[in-house]
Amino acid sequence: MKTSPFSGWFGRMFTHTKQTPAQLLATAERDGPESQNNLGIIYMASEPRGESDEFAATCFHGAAKRGYALAQYNLALLYERGHGVPRNTQEARIWFIRAAEQGDGAAQFRLGVQSHRNSLDPENAQAVESRIEALKWLLLAAQQAYHNAEALCGSLILEMTHAQVTDSNRRAAAFKAFFA
């Protein structure tokens, strides 16, 4: 017997709804990307994992293709973790970038952390570039008061030259100006 994602409080709220997952998805698609994303979140929270993760990925992908930043971030997380889709860090990065470029603070923070980790790899010939990009993304996340972003900016700045910090600040300012 399949477990419905609509168990618990959510199920009690919507017991009048006797729609199949496909019908729910069609309704969410018609209602727009926010609805698709919300349906994906509902399925991500449901048990058992596996099939519900695949359905969540379908929901997020539909909304992400329509330019919904939160769905792009959620889809990136699924690719990063291999939930509902094959694990693919390159595909995850693409979706994180799309969300970050729309101003999603969580995606900006994630890219900053990833870029900082890349800068610590002794084999990385682009370590300085990674550090500059890391600070850019973290500065953007910090400007949105994203949790821990400001603290990480401070730590990262201690590892950088004045010229590198200036370059990161210039990139962050150019990014913000692009969207102003």
NUTORBA-926519 format. One record per residue: residue in three letters; y, x, z of N, C-alpha, C, O in turn. Coordinates in steps of 0.001 Angstrom, whole numbers, plus 500000, padded with zeros to 6 digits. Layout:
ALAYXZYXZYXZYXZ ...
***
This chain:
MET498817500837500000500000500000500000501244500880500000501375501767500843 LYS502164500639499054503387501418498965504350501015500072504480499840500417 THR505014502017500611506016501769501632507354501552500944507740502325500067 SER508041500530501331509350500246500762510403501103501446510315501348502649 PRO511407501565500689512499502304501323513372501380502152514280501832502850 PHE513098500096502075513934499127502752513303498663504056513379497487504411 SER512686499590504758512138499256506066513223499479507115514290500010506806 GLY512958499083508322513919499269509405515128498378509249515034497287508686 TRP516274498840509751517493498034509759517924497634508361518389496515508147 PHE517770498556507399518213498247506043517368497124505444517884496224504781 GLY516071497196505690515172496152505200515483494795505799515423493774505114 ARG515815494790507081516161493519507719517446492936507136517589491719507014 MET518371493813506781519621493342506193519404492731504814520102491796504420 PHE518433493267504092518261492862502694516888492246502438516309492448501371 THR516376491513503390515060490899503214515068489859502109514023489547501540 HIS516232489325501805516310488351500719516155489013499348515919488331498351 THR516286490338499301516182491073498047514713491373497762514058492103498507 LYS514219490812496697512828491035496291512797491752494950511988491425494081 GLN513675492724494788513741493446493531512822494660493567512618495278494611 THR512281494980492413511479496196492276512443497380492217513639497193491992 PRO511934498596492418512813499763492275513510499812490910514684500172490828 ALA512805499458489856513410499466488523514554498453488433515579498724487808 GLN514376497299489053515433496285489048516635496764489880517788496565489497 LEU516343497394491014517424497932491836518205498997491074519433499045491144 LEU517487499851490344518149500894489567519013500276488471520140500717488243 ALA518493499266487800519274498597486752520546497986487342521616498067486739 THR520427497384488503521600496805489166522590497904489533523792497757489317 ALA522090499000490084522961500118490466523646500713489238524832501038489290 GLU522913500858488135523507501380486904524635500468486419525680500943485973 ARG524418499192486508525424498223486083526644498282487015527780498167486556 ASP526409498461488313527500498483489289528283499792489273529409499831489770 GLY527725500855488723528457502103488576527842503265489324526877503099490071 PRO528415504460489115527825505678489677527794505730491199526888506331491775 GLU528760505116491853528727505110493317527497504348493812526832504774494756 SER527202503225493171526010502453493538524736503227493245523791503198494033 GLN524711503919492112523542504741491783523339505822492847522219506047493306 ASN524416506478493228524330507519494249523852506942495571522987507521496229 ASN524412505802495963524007505187497231522533504792497222521841504947498228 LEU522060504290496105520640503950496004519786505219496118518727505209496746 GLY520255506304495507519543507575495635519462508039497081518427508542497517 ILE520538507874497817520554508257499232519551507419500020518843507933500885 ILE519497506139499716518543505260500394517118505742500143516304505793501065 TYR516824506088498915515477506563498599515195507934499209514060508221499589 MET516216508779499305516013510090499946515653509937501416514924510758501971 ALA516162508893502040515916508672503468514611507934503725514220507748504878 SER513939507515502671512741506702502854511486507556502954511470508723502564 GLU510468506958503471509153507587503585508173506766502774508400505563502647 PRO507148507284502236506801508701502218507612509457501169508151508865500233 ARG507688510768501344508405511619500412507598511690499123506480511177499064 GLY508131512295498131507436512442496864507945511447495852508919511714495148 GLU507296510300495772507708509287494804509133508821495063509898508605494123 SER509490508666496320510858508233496622511864509329496256512986509021495853 ASP511478510605496391512361511696495975512567511684494467513672511941493990 GLU511514511387493717511633511310492264512581510183491866513394510338490955 PHE512469509060492550513351507941492250514786508287492645515726507932491934 ALA514958508972493766516293509409494187516896510334493130518076510222492798 ALA516081511245492608516565512163491571517025511396490336518034511743489722 THR516286510360489979516671509526488832518026508867489094518892508839488220 CYS518194508344490289519464507702490653520611508708490614521650508448490008 PHE520420509857491263521466510876491314521798511386489912522966511594489584 HIS520772511587489092520998512123487749521848511164486920522753511586486200 GLY521548509881487027522344508898486291523806508918486693524694508888485840 ALA524053508969487989525433508991488481526094510342488193527284510396487881 ALA525333511423488297525873512761488041526316512901486592527371513474486315 LYS525521512384485672525891512441484252527163511642483985527893511924483035 ARG527419510654484817528627509839484672529822510474485382530896509877485448 GLY529633511688485914530734512442486495531003512193487963532069512559488458 TYR530074511585488671530275511283490089529943512526490916528781512922491010 ALA530965513139491514530828514438492181529792514433493301529004515373493407 LEU529775513408494128528820513378495233527384513338494714526499513968495291 ALA527153512613493643525813512583493042525462513936492430524306514357492475 GLN526441514611491867526201515949491329525769516895492443524847517691492271 TYR526441516801493584526073517617494738524669517263495222523855518151495477 ASN524386515967495347523064515542495816521956515977494855520888516408495290 LEU522210515866493562521225516307492575521006517813492673519876518288492563 ALA522080518558492878521967520010493046521075520357494233520257521274494159 LEU521240519618495327520390519863496499518917519631496171518053520393496604 LEU518633518573495402517238518298495028516677519432494189515547519865494415 TYR517445519919493226516975521039492394516793522297493236515833523044493044 GLU517700522527494153517614523715495001516349523698495863515713524730496075 ARG516004522521496347514867522382497262513565521996496561512491522084497156 GLY513654521570495303512463521127494592511950519786495075510742519551495086 HIS512842518912495469512469517566495918512695516574494783513829516344494365 GLY511615515993494292511721514985493246511903515549491849511763514829490860 VAL512211516823491766512366517550490511511793518941490717511674519391491856 PRO511434519634489639510965521014489822512085521882490415513251521743490046 ARG511719522763491325512709523654491928513312524515490830512591525154490063 ASN514655524529490760515343525263489704516731525634490224517654524820490193 THR516868526865490698518130527285491303519256527380490279520420527178490625 GLN518927527685489024519968527730487988520519526335487707521730526157487582 GLU519638525355487610520070523977487396520860523486488611521850522769488467 ALA520415523876489803521149523506491021522569524066490965523528523363491281 ARG522700525302490574524026525929490514524934525208489521526122525020489784 ILE524381524808488392525172524074487392525760522812488009526940522511487828 TRP524918522072488747525392520818489347526335521077490515527285520320490715 PHE526086522149491301527025522494492372528402522807491777529425522376492308 ILE528418523560490672529692523923490035530410522670489534531618522529489726 ARG529681521771488899530315520541488400530959519751489541532075519249489409 ALA530242519648490661530792518920491815531978519670492409532993519060492744 ALA531857520989492541532934521800493120534186521740492268535300521699492791 GLU534004521736490952535158521689490060535896520356490147537056520254489750 GLN535223519347490665535891518060490886536487517959492284537055516931492652 GLY536354519030493058536966519060494377536046518706495524536522518474496635 ASP534737518657495295533802518342496382533737519538497335533274520616496961 GLY534202519337498565534262520413499553532906520980499916532777522186500122 ALA531896520135499998530551520613500326530017521525499231529403522552499519 ALA530251521153497977529801521989496861530585523301496833530016524359496566 GLN531879523234497106532682524452497150532182525385498244532058526592498032 PHE531897524827499404531378525627500507530040526265500119529817527454500345 ARG529168525463499540527840525951499144527961527102498148527271528112498278 LEU528840526951497150529036528016496166529618529266496819529248530385496466 GLY530529529073497773531080530218498485530022530985499251529985532215499216 VAL529162530255499942528080530898500702527110531599499754526702532732500010 GLN526740530932498664525815531539497701526415532807497083525740533828496952 SER527685532722496710528341533893496114528429535040497122528257536204496762 HIS528697534706498379528742535755499400527376536415499564527279537638499660 ARG526332535609499595524976536182499688524690537102498506524105538172498674 ASN525102536684497309524907537518496122525660538835496246525189539867495769 SER526820538806496881527620540024497025526982541023497983527318542207497958 LEU526075540560498819525412541442499788524182542139499213523632543048499835 ASP523752541714498030522575542306497384522937543690496861523806543811495997 PRO522280544748497372522620546105496937522330546351495454522864547292494867 GLU521497545522494856521167545660493431522171544933492531522108545063491309 ASN523078544185493113524014543368492347525185544217491854526012544674492643 ALA525241544418490542526331545188489947527641544409490000528717544991489860 GLN527554543123490197528731542258490241529100541874491681529686540815491905 ALA528767542716492644528979542381494057530446542089494365530746541142495092 VAL531351542881493829532775542664494102533218541328493511533922540561494167 GLU532809541049492274533144539775491635532574538606492439533243537587492613 SER531353538750492926530737537701493734531525537465495013531696536321495437 ARG532005538535495628532785538416496863534113537713496591534537536870497382 ILE534766538046495495536040537404495143535823535907494902536593535077495384 GLU534771535572494153534450534164493894534074533441495195534441532284495399 ALA533348534129496059532965533532497342534197533119498123534277531999498628 LEU535157534025498221536369533705498969537140532577498299537679531709498986 LYS537202532573496967537894531482496263537303530132496661538032529223497056 TRP535975530005496556535336528715496868535498528357498344535713527193498682 LEU535396529350499217535541529068500642536978528678500999537198527827501861 LEU537944529296500343539348528905500569539572527450500156540249526694500853 LEU539003527072499026539148525693498559538481524714499529539027523647499810 ALA537309525076500036536622524222501009537420524159502318537524523097502932 ALA537977525288502736538758525334503972540017524473503860540438523862504842 GLN540609524422502689541807523598502496541493522112502651542395521295502837 GLN540218521772502574539785520399502806539216520234504209538632519201504539 ALA539396521269505033538905521278506413537390521136506467536850520520507386 TYR536705521709505480535246521651505496534728522525506645535188523650506844 HIS533775521992507382533234522632508582532834524087508322532068524360507398 ASN533336525002509112533044526433509109533629527207507933533495528430507890 ALA534265526549506991534788527264505829535875528258506228535888529391505747 GLU536781527841507101537869528728507510537326529952508244537797531067508020 ALA536356529756509103535766530883509845535088531861508889535204533075509053 LEU534385531334507896533733532217506928534750532963506076534522534112505698 CYS535866532319505773536940533005505047537395534226505836537531535320505289 GLY537625534024507125538071535132507971537078536273508007537469537438507937 SER535804535957508115534767536994508135534693537727506804534553538949506760 LEU534789536968505726534687537566504400535879538467504094535720539527503490 ILE537056538051504506538262538843504252538145540235504872538675541205504330 LEU537456540332505999537283541630506653536467542605505809536542543817506010 GLU535689542078504865534854542923503999535533543259502675534953543948501835 MET536756542776502488537412542884501187538662543741501239539269543928502293 THR539031544257500075540298544983499956541434543973499802541215542791499537 HIS542645544479499977543823543620499807543863543052498381544159541872498190 ALA543568543884497396543590543444495996542551542345495742542815541403494995 GLN541384542462496355540342541449496181540763540114496814540545539050496235 VAL541359540182497989541832538963498664542930538309497830542950537090497663 THR543836539122497311544916538605496470544346537923495236544816536854494845 ASP543341538526494622542709537932493436542051536598493789542170535634493032 SER541362536530494923540737535277495359541784534189495586541604533046495166 ASN542879534554496254543967533596496495544571533102495179544882531920495039 ARG544733534011494219545286533635492917544348532656492216544801531668491640 ARG543043532926492263542064532036491623542044530660492287541969529640491602 ALA542109530631493603542117529346494311543379528557493961543322527344493756 ALA544513529249493894545766528576493546545712528059492108546183526956491830 ALA545145528841491199545025528405489802544103527206489702544349526293488913 PHE543046527203490493542122526071490494542844524801490941542722523752490309 LYS543585524908492021544315523737492542545379523282491554545578522081491372 ALA546069524229490912547115523882489953546526523153488751547168522272488179 PHE545319523516488374544642522876487245544425521386487499544445520582486567 PHE544219521028488759543932519637489105545162518894489607545082517705489913 ALA546284519569489693547502518907490197548165518054489124549196517432489379 
***
